[in-house]
Amino acid sequence: MRPQVLICSYLQEELVGRLIDATPEVEVIYRPELLPVPQFEADHWGKPRELTEGQLAEWQRHLANATIMFDFDWWQPRDWQEHSPRLEWIQASQAGVGARAAAMGHTDDKVRITTAAGVHAKPLAEFALAGLLYFIRELPRLESQRKAHRWTNGASKTLHGLRALIIGAGSIGSEVAKTLSFMGVSCDGTTRAGRLLDKPFERSVGLQECQLGEYDIVVLACPLTEETAGLMDKRRLSDMKQGAFLVNLARGPVIDQEALLDVLATGHLGGAVLDVANPEPLPAGHPLWDAPNLILSPHTAANVDAENSRLVELFTKNLRRYLDGEALFNTYDPLQGY
């Protein structure tokens, strides 16, 4: 019996066809009528469906036969051990899967999980650059002057010559460093294991030893673990240079949000660019909505029209390696949480 690959979140039919053509050794099961309804092109959560009794029985049958899943089961993901006894591997559609995997009981290597690390790196680097340019080139001031019909002289800052610290020099952090380096920003990076970093990084530094006050920009691109939860607390935010900029591409709990609100309100930071918050979705009335000098994305900065194509490209490469008995790309380590 051929390994069965169950697609558990929305993909375009063309991409499913590409996957089938590239790996004829497996049986690909794609039943979009049984999956959550996508709200946009690269939506891997979607609006859950109310399945009929027959549809639910069919989905349970597919779960029972699945050897490999593209994305986690949407129906009853915490019961995967009971519903999917043949399951060997899950290819996630997210880069950071630690909290989700732990909540579903994936605490050992019984089922391999591979992440989408690298797929979202370029869109997130673009978002970081766009947010920084928004503040650095004083776009709010220009818009205000345009609305007031005022033509005035003035000068803004430039990214060129600034220094950035990238906390988490993985695929996303490295792409941010590459993008900022092209703009003339000198980038240092941190890694958990203290490994030496090559270009585009200038230096590899230890987070505990580095002086945050030396940097004009701090970018968070680290996984959420016990070690990084609350990493940017009141002390570290206060240690940042006056007028510096903070970018969070990691997870909301990496920052102490009350402390962030304080340093934004006092003007200690020049601005913050967030793709994430805590909690998500951010409730109405939360003070983060009205914080000054803040760009806030509802965790959508990585959602671009090319995302599914890149995910299928990664999945196809990993499927080939799985069939050939080779090590998979982006293997999740439940002990380290990423």
C-alpha positions as CSV (number, residue, x, y, z in Angstrom):
1,M,0.0,0.0,0.0
2,R,1.4,3.4,-1.0
3,P,1.9,6.0,1.8
4,Q,-1.2,8.2,2.0
5,V,-0.7,11.9,2.2
6,L,-3.7,13.8,3.7
7,I,-3.9,17.5,2.9
8,C,-5.4,19.1,6.0
9,S,-5.7,22.7,4.9
10,Y,-6.6,24.6,1.8
11,L,-4.4,24.5,-1.3
12,Q,-5.1,25.5,-4.9
13,E,-6.0,22.5,-7.1
14,E,-3.1,23.4,-9.4
15,L,-0.6,23.0,-6.5
16,V,-2.1,19.7,-5.4
17,G,-1.7,18.5,-9.0
18,R,1.9,19.6,-8.9
19,L,2.5,17.6,-5.7
20,I,0.9,14.5,-7.2
21,D,2.9,14.7,-10.4
22,A,6.2,15.2,-8.5
23,T,5.6,12.2,-6.1
24,P,3.6,9.4,-7.9
25,E,4.9,7.0,-5.2
26,V,2.4,8.3,-2.7
27,E,-1.4,8.6,-2.7
28,V,-2.5,12.2,-2.2
29,I,-5.9,12.7,-0.5
30,Y,-7.3,16.2,-1.0
31,R,-11.0,16.8,-0.1
32,P,-11.5,20.6,0.0
33,E,-15.2,20.1,0.7
34,L,-14.2,18.6,4.1
35,L,-11.8,21.3,5.1
36,P,-12.3,24.7,6.7
37,V,-13.4,27.4,4.3
38,P,-10.4,29.7,3.5
39,Q,-11.0,33.4,4.0
40,F,-8.1,34.4,1.7
41,E,-5.7,32.7,-0.7
42,A,-3.1,31.4,1.8
43,D,-5.4,30.8,4.7
44,H,-4.4,27.6,6.6
45,W,-6.9,28.0,9.4
46,G,-10.1,29.0,7.7
47,K,-13.7,28.9,8.9
48,P,-14.5,25.4,10.3
49,R,-17.3,23.5,8.4
50,E,-20.3,21.7,9.8
51,L,-19.8,18.3,8.3
52,T,-22.6,15.9,7.7
53,E,-22.6,12.5,9.3
54,G,-21.3,11.0,6.0
55,Q,-18.6,13.7,5.5
56,L,-17.4,13.2,9.1
57,A,-17.1,9.5,8.6
58,E,-15.1,10.1,5.4
59,W,-12.8,12.5,7.2
60,Q,-12.3,10.0,10.0
61,R,-11.4,7.3,7.5
62,H,-8.8,9.5,5.9
63,L,-7.3,10.4,9.3
64,A,-7.1,6.7,10.1
65,N,-5.2,5.8,6.9
66,A,-2.9,8.9,6.8
67,T,0.8,8.2,6.8
68,I,1.7,11.8,6.2
69,M,-0.2,15.0,6.8
70,F,0.2,18.4,5.2
71,D,-0.7,20.6,8.2
72,F,-2.3,19.5,11.4
73,D,-5.8,17.9,11.5
74,W,-8.3,20.7,11.9
75,W,-11.2,18.6,13.3
76,Q,-9.9,17.2,16.6
77,P,-6.1,17.8,16.5
78,R,-5.5,16.8,20.1
79,D,-6.8,13.3,19.5
80,W,-4.3,12.5,16.7
81,Q,-2.9,9.4,18.5
82,E,-6.4,7.9,18.5
83,H,-7.5,9.0,15.1
84,S,-4.3,8.5,13.1
85,P,-2.5,5.4,14.3
86,R,-0.5,5.2,11.1
87,L,0.8,8.8,11.1
88,E,4.5,9.2,10.8
89,W,5.1,12.8,9.7
90,I,3.4,16.2,9.7
91,Q,4.5,19.0,7.4
92,A,3.3,22.2,9.1
93,S,2.4,25.3,7.3
94,Q,3.9,27.5,10.0
95,A,7.5,28.3,10.9
96,G,6.9,28.5,14.6
97,V,5.0,25.4,15.7
98,G,6.2,24.9,19.3
99,A,3.2,26.1,21.2
100,R,0.8,24.4,18.8
101,A,2.6,21.1,18.8
102,A,3.0,21.0,22.6
103,A,-0.8,21.8,23.0
104,M,-1.6,18.8,20.9
105,G,0.7,16.5,22.8
106,H,3.5,16.2,20.3
107,T,6.1,16.0,23.1
108,D,8.4,13.3,21.6
109,D,9.6,12.0,18.2
110,K,6.8,9.5,17.8
111,V,5.5,11.6,14.9
112,R,8.0,13.7,13.0
113,I,7.0,17.4,12.5
114,T,8.7,19.6,9.9
115,T,8.2,23.3,9.9
116,A,7.8,25.9,7.2
117,A,11.0,27.7,8.2
118,G,12.2,29.8,5.3
119,V,8.9,30.0,3.4
120,H,7.9,33.3,5.2
121,A,11.3,34.8,5.4
122,K,11.2,37.2,2.5
123,P,7.7,38.6,3.2
124,L,8.6,39.2,6.8
125,A,11.8,40.9,5.9
126,E,9.8,43.2,3.5
127,F,7.4,44.0,6.4
128,A,10.3,44.8,8.7
129,L,11.9,47.1,6.1
130,A,8.6,48.8,5.3
131,G,7.9,49.5,8.9
132,L,11.3,50.9,9.6
133,L,11.2,53.1,6.5
134,Y,7.8,54.4,7.6
135,F,9.4,55.8,10.7
136,I,12.9,56.6,9.5
137,R,11.8,58.5,6.4
138,E,9.0,60.2,8.5
139,L,6.1,59.2,6.3
140,P,3.5,60.2,8.9
141,R,4.9,63.8,8.8
142,L,4.8,63.9,5.0
143,E,1.2,62.7,5.0
144,S,0.2,65.3,7.6
145,Q,1.8,68.0,5.6
146,R,0.1,66.9,2.4
147,K,-3.3,66.9,4.1
148,A,-2.6,70.4,5.5
149,H,-1.4,71.6,2.1
150,R,1.9,72.7,3.6
151,W,5.1,72.6,1.5
152,T,7.9,72.9,3.9
153,N,11.6,72.2,3.9
154,G,13.1,69.6,6.2
155,A,15.3,66.5,6.5
156,S,14.7,63.0,7.7
157,K,17.0,60.2,8.9
158,T,18.4,57.4,6.8
159,L,18.8,53.6,7.4
160,H,22.3,53.8,5.9
161,G,24.9,53.7,8.7
162,L,22.6,52.4,11.4
163,R,23.3,49.3,13.5
164,A,20.8,46.5,14.1
165,L,20.7,43.5,16.4
166,I,18.8,40.5,15.1
167,I,17.8,38.3,18.0
168,G,17.4,34.9,16.3
169,A,19.6,34.4,13.3
170,G,17.5,31.6,11.7
171,S,16.0,31.8,8.2
172,I,13.8,34.8,9.0
173,G,16.5,36.7,10.9
174,S,19.1,36.0,8.2
175,E,16.7,37.3,5.5
176,V,16.1,40.5,7.6
177,A,19.8,41.0,8.0
178,K,20.3,40.5,4.3
179,T,17.6,43.0,3.5
180,L,18.9,45.6,6.0
181,S,22.5,45.1,5.0
182,F,21.5,46.0,1.4
183,M,20.2,49.3,2.8
184,G,23.5,50.0,4.5
185,V,22.6,48.7,8.0
186,S,25.3,46.9,10.0
187,C,23.7,43.8,11.5
188,D,24.8,41.7,14.4
189,G,23.0,38.4,15.3
190,T,22.4,36.2,18.2
191,T,22.0,32.4,18.2
192,R,21.0,30.1,21.0
193,A,24.0,27.9,20.6
194,G,26.4,30.8,20.2
195,R,27.5,29.6,16.7
196,L,29.6,32.0,14.6
197,L,27.6,33.8,11.9
198,D,28.8,34.7,8.4
199,K,27.6,37.4,6.1
200,P,25.2,39.2,6.1
201,F,26.0,39.4,9.8
202,E,28.9,41.5,10.9
203,R,29.2,39.8,14.3
204,S,27.8,37.0,16.3
205,V,27.0,38.2,19.9
206,G,25.6,36.7,23.0
207,L,22.3,38.1,24.1
208,Q,23.3,38.2,27.7
209,E,26.5,40.0,27.0
210,C,25.4,42.5,24.3
211,Q,24.7,46.1,25.0
212,L,21.3,46.9,23.6
213,G,22.0,50.6,23.9
214,E,24.5,50.2,21.1
215,Y,21.9,49.5,18.5
216,D,19.5,51.7,16.6
217,I,17.2,48.7,15.6
218,V,16.4,45.5,17.5
219,V,14.6,42.8,15.5
220,L,13.0,39.8,17.3
221,A,13.0,36.7,15.0
222,C,13.4,34.0,17.7
223,P,11.2,31.0,18.5
224,L,8.9,31.3,21.5
225,T,10.4,29.0,24.2
226,E,10.6,29.1,28.0
227,E,13.9,31.0,27.5
228,T,12.5,33.7,25.2
229,A,9.1,34.3,26.8
230,G,9.2,37.8,28.3
231,L,12.7,38.3,26.8
232,M,12.1,42.0,26.1
233,D,11.1,43.0,29.6
234,K,11.1,46.4,31.2
235,R,14.8,46.3,31.8
236,R,15.8,45.4,28.3
237,L,13.4,47.8,26.7
238,S,14.8,50.6,28.9
239,D,18.3,49.5,28.0
240,M,17.6,50.2,24.3
241,K,19.0,53.4,22.8
242,Q,16.8,56.5,23.0
243,G,14.8,56.8,19.8
244,A,15.7,53.2,18.7
245,F,13.2,51.0,16.8
246,L,11.9,47.5,17.8
247,V,10.6,45.0,15.3
248,N,8.8,41.8,16.5
249,L,8.5,39.0,13.9
250,A,8.6,36.3,16.6
251,R,5.6,35.8,18.9
252,G,3.7,38.3,21.1
253,P,4.8,36.8,24.5
254,V,8.5,37.5,23.7
255,I,7.7,41.1,24.6
256,D,6.4,42.5,27.9
257,Q,3.6,44.5,26.3
258,E,2.9,46.7,29.4
259,A,6.6,47.7,29.4
260,L,6.4,48.3,25.6
261,L,3.4,50.6,26.0
262,D,5.4,52.6,28.6
263,V,8.5,53.1,26.5
264,L,6.3,54.1,23.5
265,A,4.3,56.5,25.6
266,T,7.3,58.2,27.0
267,G,9.0,58.5,23.6
268,H,12.0,56.4,24.8
269,L,11.6,54.2,21.6
270,G,11.2,55.9,18.2
271,G,8.7,53.3,17.1
272,A,7.7,49.6,17.2
273,V,6.8,47.4,14.2
274,L,4.8,44.3,15.4
275,D,3.4,41.4,13.4
276,V,2.3,39.7,16.5
277,A,0.5,40.5,19.8
278,N,-0.5,38.9,23.1
279,P,-3.2,37.8,23.1
280,E,-4.3,37.1,19.5
281,P,-6.7,38.2,18.3
282,L,-6.2,41.5,20.2
283,P,-9.4,42.3,22.0
284,A,-11.3,45.6,21.4
285,G,-10.2,48.2,23.9
286,H,-6.7,46.8,24.3
287,P,-4.3,49.7,24.8
288,L,-2.0,48.4,22.1
289,W,-4.6,49.6,19.5
290,D,-4.0,53.2,20.4
291,A,-0.3,53.2,21.3
292,P,1.7,56.0,19.7
293,N,4.5,55.3,17.1
294,L,3.3,51.8,16.5
295,I,2.7,49.7,13.4
296,L,0.6,46.6,14.2
297,S,-0.2,43.8,11.8
298,P,-2.7,41.1,12.9
299,H,-0.1,38.4,12.4
300,T,-0.6,38.6,8.7
301,A,2.7,40.0,7.5
302,A,3.8,36.6,6.1
303,N,0.5,36.0,4.2
304,V,1.3,36.7,0.6
305,D,-0.2,35.3,-2.7
306,A,3.0,33.1,-3.3
307,E,2.9,31.4,0.1
308,N,1.2,28.2,-0.9
309,S,3.4,27.7,-3.9
310,R,6.5,27.9,-1.7
311,L,4.9,25.6,0.9
312,V,4.2,23.0,-1.8
313,E,7.8,23.4,-3.1
314,L,9.2,22.7,0.4
315,F,6.8,19.8,1.0
316,T,7.6,18.2,-2.3
317,K,11.4,18.3,-1.5
318,N,10.7,16.8,1.9
319,L,8.5,14.1,0.4
320,R,11.2,13.1,-1.9
321,R,13.7,12.9,1.0
322,Y,11.2,10.9,3.0
323,L,10.7,8.4,0.2
324,D,14.5,8.1,-0.3
325,G,15.1,7.6,3.4
326,E,17.0,10.9,3.8
327,A,16.9,13.4,6.7
328,L,14.0,15.9,6.3
329,F,14.4,19.7,6.2
330,N,13.2,21.8,9.1
331,T,12.7,19.0,11.6
332,Y,11.0,20.2,14.8
333,D,12.7,19.3,18.1
334,P,10.1,19.0,20.8
335,L,12.7,19.2,23.6
336,Q,14.0,22.6,22.4
337,G,10.6,23.8,21.2
338,Y,11.5,24.7,17.6
